[in-house]
Amino acid sequence: MLKIWGRITSINVRKAVWTAQHLGLQFERIDAGGAFGIVKTPEYIALNPNSVVPTLIDGDFVLWESNVIVRYLCAKHSMGDLYPSDLQERFDAERWMDWQQTTFSPSGRNAFWELIRVPEAQRDMQKVEASIASTEPLLDRMESHLSKNEFMACGRFTMADIPLACEVHRWFGLGVSKTKRPHLEAWYAKILARPASANVLTLPLS
Ligand SMILES: N[C@@H](CCC(=O)N[C@@H](CS)C(=O)NCC(=O)O)C(=O)O
């Protein structure tokens, strides 16, 4: 059976679990990372030399990097649908996945970390403010895009929506956005309503 190593409190694990649930795959998730440890053991490092979660195991094949895991599962089980087979459609989706990983994630990370993981007395609110200031324009970019498109790419639900939905779950969970963004909220509500969100995007941040 497919195995996903990683605690569900990790945004990157949530991407893999959401995808597997959406595709109706049988899988086992094994807690690792954070308080669960394991990621620094020689056995885990042999699977994932980065000592991070998630790691996917599909038979003899071991894969790390969350967005690549999403791509792999979609390519294997949803070719031509979640994973577009048309080259330009595929790269339309790819760009938003890379944007999540290289632009949104580093921007929003400090606000999440300080507000959720650091005890209040030790919080660096300057880091929080800087993270909010750099992330709000990214949400505006999504709002503008979603005011003209129902989904992030290809005019339909694809793999591109999954990492960004996990990112928006994390951002909305912080409760720091004061701006109303109706198109972004409607897009997120549609994804949240899907059965695959159960015990993934329905969980509070921790
Ligand atoms: N680029 C990697 C980043 C993975 C990553 O940084 N994972 C974090 C959790 S979100 C982690 O494993 N941190 C160490 C830990 O949980 O012990 C990916 O997308 O898979």
The ligand as an SDF file (V2000), in Angstrom:
LIG
                    3D

 20 19  0  0  0  0  0  0  0  0999 V2000
   10.3330   21.5740   -0.0410 N   0  0  0  0  0  0  0  0  0  0  0  0
    9.9330   20.5340    0.8880 C   0  0  0  0  0  0  0  0  0  0  0  0
    9.8580   21.1550    2.2680 C   0  0  0  0  0  0  0  0  0  0  0  0
    9.5050   20.1220    3.3150 C   0  0  0  0  0  0  0  0  0  0  0  0
    9.5210   20.7110    4.7100 C   0  0  0  0  0  0  0  0  0  0  0  0
   10.1800   21.7300    4.9790 O   0  0  0  0  0  0  0  0  0  0  0  0
    8.7910   20.0690    5.5990 N   0  0  0  0  0  0  0  0  0  0  0  0
    8.7520   20.5400    6.9780 C   0  0  0  0  0  0  0  0  0  0  0  0
    7.3160   20.4980    7.4810 C   0  0  0  0  0  0  0  0  0  0  0  0
    6.2320   21.5420    6.5670 S   0  0  0  0  0  0  0  0  0  0  0  0
    9.5500   19.6050    7.8540 C   0  0  0  0  0  0  0  0  0  0  0  0
    9.6910   18.4370    7.5480 O   0  0  0  0  0  0  0  0  0  0  0  0
   10.0990   20.1220    8.9690 N   0  0  0  0  0  0  0  0  0  0  0  0
   10.8400   19.3160    9.8970 C   0  0  0  0  0  0  0  0  0  0  0  0
    9.9670   18.5220   10.8000 C   0  0  0  0  0  0  0  0  0  0  0  0
    8.7250   18.5400   10.7060 O   0  0  0  0  0  0  0  0  0  0  0  0
   10.5360   17.8380   11.6810 O   0  0  0  0  0  0  0  0  0  0  0  0
    8.5990   19.9530    0.4510 C   0  0  0  0  0  0  0  0  0  0  0  0
    7.7990   20.7010   -0.1200 O   0  0  0  0  0  0  0  0  0  0  0  0
    8.3600   18.7560    0.6580 O   0  0  0  0  0  0  0  0  0  0  0  0
  1  2  1  0
  2  3  1  0
  2 18  1  0
  3  4  1  0
  4  5  1  0
  5  6  2  0
  5  7  1  0
  7  8  1  0
  8  9  1  0
  8 11  1  0
  9 10  1  0
 11 12  2  0
 11 13  1  0
 13 14  1  0
 14 15  1  0
 15 16  2  0
 15 17  1  0
 18 19  2  0
 18 20  1  0
M  END
$$$$
